[in-house]
């Protein structure tokens, strides 16, 4: 005792530096001195007690010591044996600080100081110890960083520290995260099976990936073989050779576990027999009889018995060995109650995942349906009212998209430019539609084949015109910043804000169209001409003017659809061609000339396409082929679509 006191006194007298004398009696310094030997000669195997002692000391300087140690900034004065932390001023000079007060001691030569350089393994252990302090840090951001680190690399030692920090947590969101992380760590490192099972039950139906990442390792298995199923082992299932594993895999397993000799291959047997031919015999068997598999097996067995060949199993012996053994999978987790609970919870999660995948698929289908509805609504008007097969309808969509692109070059504010582009695109394509109706379509009424050919030619001409003006390179139509990202409901269900905006836009145009058709003179006249053009003309309605305005309206709506579609698809001269087939299918399936039929047709095609793609995700071309085949079959039974109109649109 006296010698220890004298040594400490000697340390105090020996350690004097400019500006400040280090306090060798400080509790943190005494703690470091107590573990000085293993700190200096540290290894991952021996350093644990020192790190734990510093972490659990309750001293306010403990965090500083661990942080500086991990950062390789802790130094040992070789003369006094005291620990300091230091900054390297230059190659030979240190600015040293006292751990007890965090005050600067002074600048010294590094000649008598030894830098402690913990390896990566020790730094990892120190980092684990620091979690205790980080979880209680006054800065919420530091506590969140600690939780993120634990979520990635949490281990058994973190569990009691995390539990201790929960009660004093003041931030409700951080406390919820701590409680969740505590349950996740308990699944892997709980002290008892009951605690682990209770933690698992809290995650029934949870969709988060981190839960499955904790549960799946519990159900990891190892394949084994034996003469009988072993007792006291958590067996997952018994395997049947030829069904659950091939006979080759089964025998290789027997060989790897030392339960059977290596398999005798035909090539190995042939070479061995050739190498041991003695006159006209091999192993006492005449060479002339070796054409028989049984003779070759007898000859080889004789060579093995004579020590001239290695023991190996023939095909018959392989089959017998497989019949004589059982094959099974065992869980790496020894406790059956734990694996049963993990499997049960995973099954509940899989059910929840399946339901949410169906919901996510439905959102995608509704999103696609809204796009098809926007693309087809204008075609539904022109085709339904005028019986005009307008193959250039897709090019009106393309014109609307390019109009949005041009507006964005003039107005750099993306929000304002889109708001301006919508009415401008309507005006441009409305005018183009009116011009096309006046110059071409009006001369081809009641001649559908000539109309189809004429509009198809116009379609090609408009595509080439777009290439001449804008080139063949895709042009971006940039969405506003507030449409970036996606609405994420959980780890399975999400939908981009652009698709939500298109869905809302489709609903708006549905409302606008219904208002026009039900509440305006144009709508009244259009419905009259649709039902009976001769009667409408006799009542003072000009069918020619109605046709012109209707075609312009349909074309204008196609232009607005082009702006919407261009927000997530690259704008090219072929943009409209990608939607013309789906637009016609939507109109035909829904019912020609009926807005509600168009809506139902778009919904049906959207769900059908997404459903087929879900079953065959790697081949979208096949999915579209199946969809077209289904529609062909559908119109055999419903040739006028889901909702059929009476009047001119229905062919009456």
Residue, then its C-alpha position, 0 to 999 in steps of 0.5 A: x500500500x505504501x509503495x503504491x502511494x509512493x509510486x503515485x507521488x513520484x508520478x505527480x512530481x515527475x510529470x510537470x509541463x508548461x501551463x498545467x500539471x496533470x492530476x495523477x489522482x483524478x479518478x479517470x487517470x487512476x482507472x486507466x492506471x489500473x488497466x494500464x498493462x492491458x491497454x498498452x499491450x492490447x489485443x482484441x482477446x484481452x482488451x474487453x475488461x478495460x473497455x468495459x471498466x471505462x464504459x461502466x465507470x460512470x465517470x464524465x470523462x469516460x466518453x472522452x477517453x474512449x473517443x480519443x482512444x478510438x481516434x488514435x489520439x491517446x498517448x502514454x508518457x513513458x516516464x510517468x506512465x500517465x495517459x493524455x490525449x494529444x494533437x500533433x503540431x508537427x512531426x516532433x511536437x505534440x500539444x497534450x491535454x489532460x483527460x480529467x479536465x480536458x485542459x491543455x497541458x502544453x506543447x512537448x516533444x513526442x520523444x518520450x510519448x508512445x501513441x496507442x494505435x488500436x487495430x480495427x477490431x479494438x476500435x470496433x469494440x470501443x465503438x460499441x462501448x461508445x454507444x452507451x454515451x451516444x444513446x444519451x447524448x443531449x443532441x437528438x441527431x447524435x442519438x439518431x446516428x447511434x440508433x442507425x449504427x446499432x441497426x446496422x451493427x448491433x450486437x449482444x453487448x448493446x442490448x442492456x445499454x439500449x434498454x437502459x436509455x429508453x426510460x430517460x428518452x424525452x423525444x417520442x419518435x426517438x423513443x419509439x425507434x429505441x423500443x423497436x430496435x430493442x425488440x429487434x436485438x432481443x430477437x437475436x440476443x434475448x437472454x431466454x427463448x421466452x423473451x425472444x418469442x415475445x419480441x417476435x410476436x410484436x412484429x406480426x404482419x410487420x412489413x419492414x425489411x429489417x424484421x425479416x432480416x432478423x427472423x430469416x437467420x433463425x430459420x437457416x438450416x444445415x443439411x445432414x445425413x445419418x443412419x437415423x434421425x438424431x435425438x435432441x436436434x431441432x429438425x426442420x424436415x426430412x429429405x427424400x432423395x430424388x424429390x427434395x435432393x438429387x441422388x447425386x447430391x445425397x451421395x455427395x453428402x454421405x461422402x462429405x460426412x464420412x458415411x460412405x466412400x467416394x463414388x466410383x465413376x466409369x472413367x475412374x474404373x476403366x483407367x484403374x482396370x487398364x493400369x492393372x492388366x496382368x496378361x489376359x486378366x485384371x484382378x483375376x477376371x478375364x479381360x474378354x469378359x469386362x464388357x459386363x458391368x458386373x465383371x468390371x465391378x468384380x475386377x475392381x473389388x479384387x484390386x481394392x482387396x489386393x491394395x492396388x486400387x482405392x476403395x470406391x462405391x459402385x453404382x449398386x453400392x451407391x444406391x444401397x448406401x442412399x437407401x440405408x441412410x436418412x437425410x434431413x435439415x436441421x435448424x442452426x437455432x437449437x430451440x424448437x419453440x424459437x424456430x416455430x415462433x419465427x416461422x409463424x411470424x414470418x408467415x403472418x408477414x408474408x400474408x401482409x406482404x402479399x396483401x400490400x403487394x396486391x394493393x401496390x399493384x392496384x395503385x399501379x393499375x389505376x395509375x396506368x388506367x388514368x394515363x390510358x383514359x387521358x390518352x383515349x378520352x379525346x379519341x372517344x369523343x371523335x370516334x364516338x360522335x363522328x365515327x372517324x378512325x383518327x390514326x393521327x390521334x397519337x400525334x396530337x398527344x405528341x404535339x401536346x408534349x412538345x408544346x410543353x417542352x417549348x414552353x419550358x424553354x421560354x419559362x424556366x420555372x417548372x411549376x409555372x411552365x406546366x400551368x401555362x403549357x396545359x392551356x397552350x397545348x389545348x389551344x395548339x392541338x385544338x387548332x390543329x384538330x379543327x384544321x385537320x377536320x376542315x381540310x381532310x376529315x369533312x370530305x371523308x365522312x361515311x368512308x371509314x377506310x379512306x379516313x383511316x388511310x388519310x389520317x395514317x398518312x397525316x400521322x407519318x407526316x406529323x412524326x417526320x415534321x417533329x423530327x425535322x423541328x426537334x431532331x431525333x433525340x428525346x427531349x425532357x419535359x421536367x416536372x416541378x420539384x414538388x412532384x419529385x419522389x413518391x408517396x411511400x405508405x410502407x416498405x411495399x406500397x408506394x406511388x410516384x407523385x407524378x402518377x398521382x398528379x396524372x390520376x388527379x388530372x384524369x379525374x378533373x378532365x372527367x368532371x370537365x367533360x361531364x360538365x361540357x356534355x351535360x351543362x353546355x349548349x355544345x354538349x347538348x348539340x353533341x349528344x343530339x347529333x350523336x343520337x340522331x343527326x337528321x333529327x338534330x339538323x331538323x331542329x336547327x343544329x348545324x351538324x357540320x359545326x358540331x363535328x368541327x368543334x367536337x373534333x377540335x375538343x377531342x384533339x385539344x384534350x389529347x394535347x393536354x394528355x401529351x403534357x401529362x404523359x411527357x412528365x414521366x416519359x421522354x418526349x420523342x416523335x414516336x411518343x403518340x405511337x406508343x399510346x394509339x393502340x391502347x387508346x383504340x382498345x380503351x374506346x372499343x372495350x369501353x363502348x364507343x362514344x360513352x365517357x363512362x365506358x371509356x373510363x371502365x375500358x381504361x380501368x379494365x385494360x390498366x388492371x389487365x396489363x399490370x396483372x399479366x405483367x405481374x405473372x410474367x414480369x420479364x417479358x412485357x411484349x408477351x404481356x401486351x400480346x396476351x392482353x390483345x388476345x384477351x380483348x379480341x376474345x372479349x369483343x367477340x362476346x361484347x362487340x359494342x363494348x362494356x357500355x353500348x350507345x344507341x344512335x349513330x355511334x352504335x351503328x343504328 
